[in-house]
């Protein structure tokens, strides 16, 4: 699976985040379900074709741990950050997004609404 490096251009982290790129329907469907954990500095980047609230929504069914979710629009700006609790039915961004970045909860304060991010 292809990985991308995620950096916050407005609030640089001490080390960039390595995220698996997820573009297929089945990858989106599975997400992080059934995994035992997610290490700090690692993540999953779900890619949508266009900015949208409904298609960028996630569920936390069958999750064993909470995650930090960062929604990013096509302009590479953070539009929402939420703490998603395991077994939660739905988490929807406040604004339309094309990218859904799922991270360990230690990254909750690394991203803020309005931050510019880069995916390499």
Secondary structure, DSSP 4 states (H G I P E B T S, - for coil): --EEEEEESSS--SSPEEEEEE-SHHHHHHTTTT-S---TTEEEEEEEEEEESSTT-B--TT-SS-EEEEEE-TTSBEEEEEEEPTT-S-B--SS-EEEEEEE-GGGTTT--TT-BEEE-
